[in-house]
């Protein structure tokens, strides 16, 4: 009888050890689950911020594209004016035989306007180059942000799978504890 009691006590002690081990394992899994949930929340916040950054950068890119179009339109207009002024110079050169004194005055006037227009074209071209550089930088930044967004989404998916796996293990542990 004492032997049976002793065996039962040993069995009880062994069961208590198992229960403590399972309880510790459940506690560890609960801590991991909580940590993973916090990680998921942080990543979701990061994704929200990245989406907002992308929206802002897209808005900036659209604005820069409109500026580029405006500069292109101005350059085209100035090129038309430049062509017109060059045609005027050519006409004046053709009329040189008829009116030499008037020709000199008109030519001087037209050349001054051409120089001003060329300076304006140079200034607009420099501005266009600067805007193009900014546009390229913003496009590169938007691509980088989009890549980071995809990476964050992938990390979130992995974390969600990990959390689901941990929840499954936790449920199994609870069922085993309940059966014990």
HELIX and SHEET records of a PDB file:
HELIX    1   1 UNK A    2  UNK A   94  1                                  93    
HELIX    2   2 UNK A  100  UNK A  179  1                                  80    
END                                                                             
